[in-house]
Structures are given as structure tokens and as C-alpha cells.
Amino acid sequence: ELNKKNFLAFNNLGACYAFQGQVDLAIHNFKKSINLETSYFDAIYRLGQMQIYNFDFKEGWLNFQKRWLSSDYSHKSLKTSKPLMENLNNKCLTVLAWNEQGLGDQIMYGSMFDELSQYVKKLIVQIDKRLINIFRPTHPQITFINTEDFIDEKNYDQHIPFGHIGGHFRLSKEDFKNSLSPYVQSNLKTKQFILNKYKDKNNLLVGLSWSSANHLISNNKSLSLEILYPILRIKNIKFLSLEYKNNTKELNSFYDEHGIKIFKEDTIDNFYDIEGLSSLIDACDFIISCSNTNAHLSGALSKKTFLLLAKGKGRLWNWNAVNGKSIWYPNTRVFEQKTVGNWSDPINEVEKEVLNFRQNLNV
């Protein structure tokens, strides 16, 4: 009302609308902010995220590329004198694709590695060392190296950060169907060990993940076992924890209160041993998870997944859905809060899905 040229205010209003889940109003106000200050990259980066979520991929990815100029973006950029890969015209090049974000994002962007490899002479992917063993079997044509390892510039001609790959290969909803499925692989020996130990003839084996490590929005994304109780009380299901942190006290307290045991496989470190964690997921009939690395991992394994998604601040831009299914992971059903902070609707919906799944299998 008082100052219609305050670009900071329009940006903040856009962020408020985004946190309330009102994506169109968020986009409208981010654009107002940018029209007033064309080099205000905080708004440009946020606008890009909202546009990708809203399926405006072409402009969204272009704005998303400005993320390093935004104060919101804290990840480090690669220091190199080699040029950025800007087009797919030269198949005679060796290209380095490098990670910039957390484990879940690396897994998600990994859905495009196979396509990228078809447009270069050689593709080198620098990725978290915990992920190398699950990507390598399905991508034998790609050289995977640890993020912490030094790579000489002489070994590649151009480079591309993971977050730029979508601007080449994900410009329409149809493009998302080009991904390998699954595009990561578990350890079959470990998977069989889990099946032998936990899988009963008359029970479903369900992987469970209910918390997020994202310190900025973990309270918005995470659930508690008490909130999950309507699902956990369903009979003939054995629940297997996929949580990486030590939550023995929480599990014991829940068992004492409700008599429901959630199993934890102590021979696998769910934080460091991602191949083992993948095997846990792969052994399950389906997965129930909040928005975290396990949700990405389960999606990459093409495992049937029920995703409990927060509305607004806790819902990240990459969990957009088509007909209730994640656009990145077609076997992942998305159950989003109807109102910010209220889990009752998605919990009730997942409870019905689980009961139907159990009934169809006559368990």
C-alpha cells in the first residue's frame, strides 16, 4: 500500500505464499520483485523453483541456473577454468558432471545420467562416495568418482553441475519418462539376507521413514510415530525402520505405549552404507516415507512408495506430481497435507491405500 517499488517486500510476500503452498501467487510476487530489481537473484532463484514445480520447465530451469548468485544458496561451485557445457551438439567431448547438493538431490539428478552419457564421448560423474556402488551397475558406460577426490582439468573438456542437467533433458512432462527404471541397484545378497530374516509368508514387509535431516525445514517435513499410529496399527505388517539416526529410545517408547514393534537392522549403517540401505528398501513390499533421502532412494529403485508430503514450507520444489504420482519417480504416490501442519488427511489416505494393498494380496 505504501511503497509499490519495494522489491524486497514483494520477494518476501512471494516466499510467504510459497510457504503456504499458494504457488501461483508466489510466482506472481517473485516476478513483481524481479521487475523492480532485475538483478535480485534471491527472487530469481526462488521463482525458478516455483516454476519447475508448476511445470514451467523452460523458464524455470533458466532461473534455477542463477542459484549461485542467490544468498539462499550455500552450496559450493566447482573451481575450474574449463567451460560450462551449454549445448548437446558436440559428442566428441569428455564431460565432468559434478554434485552440488545433498544426497537426495544427487539421487534425483542421477535419473538423467544415462541420457547425458549418450551425448558425450565420455561422462565422468563426481558424486558422494556412498552412492557410487548403487549407480555403477546400471551405468557401466559412466566413470564415477568420489566428490572428495581431486580430478585434473586435463581429464575433461567441459563441465556441468547436476542442477543444470534438467535444462537439457527435462523440458516437458513427457521428458521424465525417459529415465531408466530402476536406475540404481541394491546388493542382491544383502537383499536376500533381509528377506530371509524379516519376510514372513503371512506378513507384508514395509520400510518406514518418518524424519528429515534438513535442519532448516525438518520440523515441517518430519512426522512422529504417534502421528503414524493409524497406519502402524494395521495387522499383518512388519515395519522396518529406514531411519539413519539412533532412535532406539523412540522405538522402545512406542512399543511400550502401543505394543507395536518397529524393527531396526543393526548390521546395516543407514547413514554410511547406502548400498545396504538400498537393499533394505528393495526387500520391502513397499515404502512409507516423508520427504527425505529415503524417498528419493526408494523412487530411484522404482519401489512402490507412499510419500507423506508437507504443504508449503516443508514441501520442496522437486515433489511436483502428475495424477498423484511424482513426476521424477512414477512408482511414488504423493499424499500432501491439505492444510499446512495438518497430517490427518494424508495419514488417512495412506491408511486406506495400505489396507487395499494388503487385501489385494490376501494378507
ABEGO torsion letter per residue (X at the ends): XABAABAAAAAAAAAAAAAAGBAAAAAAAAAAAAAABAABAAAAAAAAAAAAAAGBAAAAAAAAAAAAABAABABBBBBBABBBBABAABAABBBBBBBABBAAAAAAAAAAAAAAAAABABBBBBBBAAAAAAAAAABAABBBBBAABBBBAAABABBBBAAAAAAAABABAAAAAABBOBABBBBAAAAAAAAAAABBAABBBBBBBABBABAAAAAAABBBAAAAAAAAABBGBBBBBABABBAAAAAAAAAAAAGBBBBBBAABBAAABAAAAAAAAAABABBBBBBBAAAAAAAAAGBBBBBBBBBEAABBAAABBBGGBBAABAABBBBBBABBGBAAAAAAAAAAAAAAAAAAAGX
